[in-house]
Amino acid sequence: MLNPMSTQITIDEFAKLDLRVGIVKQAERIEGTRLLKLIVDLGSEQRQIIAGLGEYYTPEELVNKRIIVIANLKPRLIRGFESQGMLLAAGCKEDEAKGIKPRVLTIDGEVPPGTKVC
């Protein structure tokens, strides 16, 4: 059932999202934070993504994972580091109260980096 507090969007709005498969090439913890700095291969380029998953994952757990990235998200500074996209994860802050920890959505198999998710 749809959460009544959720904002519904149109298919045209959803179509604006550029979801791509990326491979995490490097990952490191940003000292003094729960943030991880990831270098992600998107096929034609590599991007830096800052993710707030440091309390759930070690950097080593994410290296070589195929993840889903929102590739056309406007870059923003997070704690002085530019984040050039966002990865998708299941489980949000409100789910933590139910004991559900965020889990990065990954792709099985040999899907090439940069492949569009549709």
MDAnalysis code that builds the backbone (N, CA, C; Angstrom):
import MDAnalysis as mda
import numpy as np

u = mda.Universe.empty(354, n_residues=118, atom_resindex=np.repeat(np.arange(118), 3), trajectory=True)
u.add_TopologyAttr("name", ["N", "CA", "C"] * 118)
u.add_TopologyAttr("resid", np.arange(1, 119))
u.add_TopologyAttr("resname", ["MET", "LEU", "ASN", "PRO", "MET", "SER", "THR", "GLN", "ILE", "THR", "ILE", "ASP", "GLU", "PHE", "ALA", "LYS", "LEU", "ASP", "LEU", "ARG", "VAL", "GLY", "ILE", "VAL", "LYS", "GLN", "ALA", "GLU", "ARG", "ILE", "GLU", "GLY", "THR", "ARG", "LEU", "LEU", "LYS", "LEU", "ILE", "VAL", "ASP", "LEU", "GLY", "SER", "GLU", "GLN", "ARG", "GLN", "ILE", "ILE", "ALA", "GLY", "LEU", "GLY", "GLU", "TYR", "TYR", "THR", "PRO", "GLU", "GLU", "LEU", "VAL", "ASN", "LYS", "ARG", "ILE", "ILE", "VAL", "ILE", "ALA", "ASN", "LEU", "LYS", "PRO", "ARG", "LEU", "ILE", "ARG", "GLY", "PHE", "GLU", "SER", "GLN", "GLY", "MET", "LEU", "LEU", "ALA", "ALA", "GLY", "CYS", "LYS", "GLU", "ASP", "GLU", "ALA", "LYS", "GLY", "ILE", "LYS", "PRO", "ARG", "VAL", "LEU", "THR", "ILE", "ASP", "GLY", "GLU", "VAL", "PRO", "PRO", "GLY", "THR", "LYS", "VAL", "CYS"])
u.atoms.positions = np.array([
    [0.842, -1.173, 0.000],
    [0.000, 0.000, 0.000],
    [0.891, 1.240, 0.000],
    [0.535, 2.199, -0.808],
    [1.284, 3.442, -0.920],
    [1.155, 4.248, 0.362],
    [2.267, 4.723, 0.843],
    [2.263, 5.585, 2.019],
    [1.507, 6.867, 1.661],
    [0.488, 7.235, 2.428],
    [-0.286, 8.438, 2.098],
    [0.550, 9.709, 2.162],
    [1.718, 9.662, 2.803],
    [2.583, 10.827, 2.876],
    [3.501, 10.922, 1.663],
    [3.534, 9.876, 0.822],
    [4.391, 9.888, -0.357],
    [3.834, 10.833, -1.408],
    [4.727, 11.466, -2.123],
    [4.341, 12.329, -3.225],
    [4.347, 11.506, -4.494],
    [3.241, 11.472, -5.178],
    [3.183, 10.740, -6.432],
    [3.790, 11.583, -7.540],
    [4.489, 10.896, -8.452],
    [5.079, 11.575, -9.600],
    [4.511, 10.950, -10.869],
    [4.671, 11.659, -11.958],
    [4.196, 11.136, -13.238],
    [5.285, 10.271, -13.872],
    [4.907, 9.501, -14.857],
    [5.868, 8.691, -15.586],
    [6.894, 9.578, -16.281],
    [6.474, 10.765, -16.708],
    [7.403, 11.708, -17.335],
    [8.468, 12.182, -16.347],
    [8.066, 12.404, -15.102],
    [9.038, 12.798, -14.075],
    [10.004, 11.653, -13.789],
    [9.496, 10.443, -13.684],
    [10.348, 9.276, -13.455],
    [11.338, 9.093, -14.606],
    [10.877, 9.334, -15.819],
    [11.726, 9.153, -17.003],
    [12.914, 10.105, -17.011],
    [12.860, 11.161, -16.223],
    [13.986, 12.096, -16.142],
    [15.188, 11.488, -15.413],
    [14.941, 10.456, -14.589],
    [16.044, 9.828, -13.866],
    [16.898, 9.008, -14.821],
    [18.207, 9.191, -14.737],
    [19.146, 8.398, -15.522],
    [19.801, 7.404, -14.566],
    [19.237, 6.206, -14.511],
    [19.752, 5.147, -13.638],
    [20.732, 4.297, -14.425],
    [21.927, 4.114, -13.883],
    [22.989, 3.378, -14.567],
    [23.630, 2.367, -13.635],
    [24.166, 1.305, -14.225],
    [24.967, 0.337, -13.481],
    [26.365, 0.913, -13.338],
    [26.882, 0.867, -12.136],
    [28.244, 1.300, -11.876],
    [28.981, 0.230, -11.089],
    [30.294, 0.188, -11.226],
    [31.127, -0.740, -10.459],
    [31.982, 0.084, -9.504],
    [31.898, -0.236, -8.219],
    [32.704, 0.467, -7.223],
    [34.153, 0.023, -7.393],
    [35.014, 0.953, -7.774],
    [36.428, 0.668, -8.004],
    [37.274, 0.924, -6.761],
    [36.915, 1.959, -6.015],
    [37.625, 2.310, -4.784],
    [36.611, 2.764, -3.755],
    [36.940, 2.529, -2.496],
    [36.088, 3.007, -1.407],
    [36.970, 3.304, -0.201],
    [36.668, 4.405, 0.466],
    [37.394, 4.735, 1.684],
    [36.482, 5.505, 2.622],
    [36.758, 5.353, 3.893],
    [35.986, 6.059, 4.909],
    [36.488, 7.501, 4.997],
    [35.572, 8.442, 5.141],
    [35.943, 9.828, 5.384],
    [36.096, 9.965, 6.894],
    [37.315, 10.225, 7.314],
    [37.672, 10.211, 8.729],
    [36.733, 11.072, 9.567],
    [36.318, 10.511, 10.699],
    [35.474, 11.232, 11.641],
    [34.017, 11.307, 11.261],
    [33.612, 10.567, 10.211],
    [32.214, 10.593, 9.766],
    [31.728, 9.167, 9.508],
    [30.456, 9.048, 9.198],
    [29.903, 7.760, 8.763],
    [29.839, 7.692, 7.244],
    [30.539, 8.614, 6.592],
    [30.505, 8.706, 5.140],
    [31.587, 7.851, 4.493],
    [31.242, 7.326, 3.327],
    [32.196, 6.598, 2.495],
    [32.366, 7.354, 1.189],
    [33.613, 7.478, 0.744],
    [33.905, 8.090, -0.550],
    [34.155, 6.958, -1.533],
    [33.312, 6.879, -2.543],
    [33.384, 5.810, -3.538],
    [33.819, 6.380, -4.877],
    [34.653, 5.642, -5.590],
    [34.957, 5.940, -6.985],
    [34.240, 4.856, -7.779],
    [33.324, 5.284, -8.644],
    [32.444, 4.354, -9.359],
    [32.674, 4.472, -10.863],
    [32.893, 3.328, -11.505],
    [33.060, 3.247, -12.962],
    [31.685, 3.178, -13.597],
    [31.369, 4.178, -14.434],
    [30.094, 4.201, -15.155],
    [30.291, 3.921, -16.638],
    [31.376, 3.243, -16.975],
    [31.630, 2.897, -18.368],
    [32.423, 3.952, -19.090],
    [31.796, 5.079, -19.367],
    [32.463, 6.148, -20.108],
    [33.214, 7.111, -19.196],
    [33.001, 7.000, -17.893],
    [33.660, 7.899, -16.938],
    [33.641, 7.288, -15.546],
    [34.467, 7.859, -14.671],
    [34.438, 7.491, -13.265],
    [33.909, 8.671, -12.472],
    [33.112, 8.368, -11.459],
    [32.504, 9.405, -10.628],
    [32.834, 9.156, -9.170],
    [32.895, 10.255, -8.416],
    [33.024, 10.178, -6.970],
    [31.626, 10.325, -6.372],
    [31.262, 9.388, -5.518],
    [29.968, 9.430, -4.837],
    [30.218, 9.336, -3.341],
    [29.604, 10.234, -2.592],
    [29.705, 10.226, -1.138],
    [28.419, 9.580, -0.613],
    [28.586, 8.515, 0.160],
    [27.435, 7.756, 0.654],
    [27.491, 7.644, 2.177],
    [26.363, 7.836, 2.811],
    [26.266, 7.765, 4.273],
    [26.032, 6.360, 4.773],
    [26.874, 5.438, 4.372],
    [26.676, 4.022, 4.706],
    [27.796, 3.448, 5.566],
    [28.645, 4.320, 6.104],
    [29.814, 3.871, 6.842],
    [29.531, 3.080, 8.102],
    [28.349, 3.231, 8.673],
    [28.035, 2.437, 9.868],
    [27.490, 1.048, 9.508],
    [27.233, 0.811, 8.227],
    [26.683, -0.465, 7.793],
    [27.653, -1.274, 6.940],
    [28.595, -0.601, 6.297],
    [29.541, -1.253, 5.391],
    [30.958, -0.789, 5.681],
    [31.903, -1.705, 5.506],
    [33.301, -1.305, 5.453],
    [33.581, -0.962, 3.991],
    [34.577, -0.138, 3.730],
    [34.903, 0.168, 2.337],
    [35.174, -1.101, 1.514],
    [35.851, -2.057, 2.110],
    [36.203, -3.296, 1.398],
    [34.983, -4.087, 0.938],
    [33.892, -3.990, 1.668],
    [32.673, -4.723, 1.299],
    [32.045, -4.203, 0.010],
    [32.332, -2.966, -0.348],
    [31.687, -2.369, -1.515],
    [32.531, -2.430, -2.789],
    [33.847, -2.590, -2.643],
    [34.719, -2.625, -3.823],
    [34.329, -3.805, -4.715],
    [34.235, -3.543, -6.010],
    [33.868, -4.498, -7.063],
    [32.382, -4.845, -7.113],
    [31.568, -4.206, -6.298],
    [30.117, -4.425, -6.370],
    [29.548, -3.643, -7.548],
    [28.593, -4.252, -8.227],
    [27.829, -3.567, -9.267],
    [26.612, -2.964, -8.584],
    [26.496, -1.641, -8.677],
    [25.438, -0.911, -7.975],
    [24.606, -0.125, -8.978],
    [23.500, 0.421, -8.511],
    [22.659, 1.281, -9.340],
    [22.882, 2.717, -8.885],
    [23.179, 3.588, -9.852],
    [23.521, 4.974, -9.580],
    [22.533, 5.900, -10.285],
    [22.096, 6.949, -9.591],
    [21.374, 8.034, -10.254],
    [22.466, 8.923, -10.848],
    [22.630, 8.820, -12.162],
    [23.771, 9.451, -12.828],
    [23.540, 10.909, -13.179],
    [22.286, 11.346, -13.236],
    [22.044, 12.736, -13.639],
    [21.620, 13.624, -12.470],
    [21.973, 13.216, -11.269],
    [21.712, 14.041, -10.097],
    [22.730, 15.182, -10.063],
    [22.274, 16.379, -9.818],
    [23.166, 17.534, -9.763],
    [24.209, 17.313, -8.658],
    [25.511, 17.501, -8.969],
    [26.547, 17.331, -7.945],
    [26.325, 18.269, -6.765],
    [26.756, 17.816, -5.575],
    [26.672, 18.678, -4.394],
    [27.839, 18.389, -3.469],
    [28.177, 19.364, -2.655],
    [29.245, 19.203, -1.680],
    [28.683, 18.600, -0.407],
    [29.355, 17.555, 0.068],
    [28.990, 16.912, 1.330],
    [30.264, 16.869, 2.167],
    [30.267, 17.617, 3.253],
    [31.443, 17.698, 4.133],
    [32.715, 18.041, 3.368],
    [32.591, 18.908, 2.383],
    [33.745, 19.359, 1.621],
    [34.145, 18.473, 0.457],
    [33.410, 17.386, 0.218],
    [33.684, 16.476, -0.893],
    [32.539, 16.551, -1.891],
    [32.880, 16.613, -3.179],
    [31.836, 16.652, -4.197],
    [31.289, 15.246, -4.431],
    [29.971, 15.128, -4.384],
    [29.297, 13.874, -4.708],
    [28.640, 14.055, -6.070],
    [28.992, 13.169, -7.013],
    [28.555, 13.290, -8.406],
    [27.524, 12.225, -8.768],
    [26.587, 11.995, -7.879],
    [25.547, 11.009, -8.111],
    [25.085, 10.445, -6.780],
    [24.220, 9.458, -6.850],
    [23.718, 8.801, -5.647],
    [23.505, 7.334, -5.961],
    [23.853, 6.482, -5.016],
    [23.570, 5.057, -5.210],
    [22.230, 4.728, -4.573],
    [21.600, 3.668, -5.044],
    [20.310, 3.260, -4.489],
    [20.518, 2.215, -3.407],
    [19.758, 2.360, -2.340],
    [19.799, 1.409, -1.227],
    [18.380, 1.168, -0.745],
    [18.154, -0.004, -0.171],
    [16.855, -0.327, 0.422],
    [16.963, -0.113, 1.928],
    [15.978, 0.555, 2.479],
    [15.978, 0.849, 3.905],
    [16.388, 2.287, 4.128],
    [15.529, 3.031, 4.791],
    [15.767, 4.449, 5.032],
    [15.789, 4.699, 6.532],
    [15.987, 5.944, 6.905],
    [16.070, 6.302, 8.328],
    [14.865, 5.780, 9.119],
    [13.656, 5.958, 8.571],
    [12.469, 5.513, 9.316],
    [12.407, 3.989, 9.447],
    [13.086, 3.258, 8.544],
    [13.107, 1.799, 8.627],
    [14.037, 1.308, 9.730],
    [15.043, 2.116, 10.094],
    [15.988, 1.712, 11.129],
    [15.281, 1.460, 12.459],
    [14.221, 2.221, 12.745],
    [13.461, 2.017, 13.978],
    [12.827, 0.633, 14.010],
    [12.610, 0.037, 12.835],
    [12.041, -1.311, 12.736],
    [13.134, -2.372, 12.669],
    [14.392, -1.955, 12.813],
    [15.505, -2.897, 12.763],
    [15.993, -3.213, 11.359],
    [15.544, -2.436, 10.376],
    [15.958, -2.653, 8.986],
    [17.116, -1.713, 8.684],
    [18.279, -2.294, 8.403],
    [19.449, -1.485, 8.088],
    [19.540, -1.286, 6.582],
    [19.975, -0.113, 6.144],
    [20.108, 0.140, 4.706],
    [21.033, -0.873, 4.036],
    [20.619, -1.362, 2.873],
    [21.405, -2.306, 2.086],
    [21.518, -1.753, 0.674],
    [22.738, -1.687, 0.183],
    [22.981, -1.199, -1.170],
    [22.365, -2.181, -2.159],
    [21.632, -1.646, -3.149],
    [21.065, -2.495, -4.197],
    [22.184, -2.841, -5.175],
    [22.385, -4.133, -5.396],
    [23.456, -4.589, -6.274],
    [22.884, -5.390, -7.433],
    [23.691, -5.525, -8.474],
    [23.322, -6.256, -9.683],
    [24.174, -7.512, -9.748],
    [23.539, -8.649, -9.955],
    [24.270, -9.905, -10.159],
    [24.645, -10.042, -11.626],
    [25.716, -10.754, -11.878],
    [26.093, -11.048, -13.251],
    [27.052, -10.037, -13.827],
    [27.294, -10.180, -15.099],
    [28.304, -9.386, -15.795],
    [27.687, -8.227, -16.583],
    [26.822, -7.484, -15.967],
    [26.231, -6.317, -16.624],
    [27.311, -5.234, -16.722],
    [27.613, -4.745, -17.922],
    [28.685, -3.759, -18.067],
    [28.376, -2.434, -17.381],
    [29.416, -1.778, -16.866],
    [29.194, -0.462, -16.264],
    [28.659, 0.504, -17.313],
    [27.757, 1.371, -16.862],
    [27.144, 2.333, -17.776],
    [25.830, 1.859, -18.371],
    [25.498, 0.576, -18.192],
    [24.240, 0.055, -18.720],
    [23.073, 0.794, -18.083],
    [22.135, 1.233, -18.902],
    [20.959, 1.960, -18.407],
    [20.010, 0.977, -17.717],
    [19.480, 1.409, -16.570],
    [18.472, 0.640, -15.845],
    [17.125, 1.211, -16.234],
    [16.230, 0.342, -16.743],
    [14.934, 0.813, -17.203],
    [13.834, -0.150, -16.805],
])
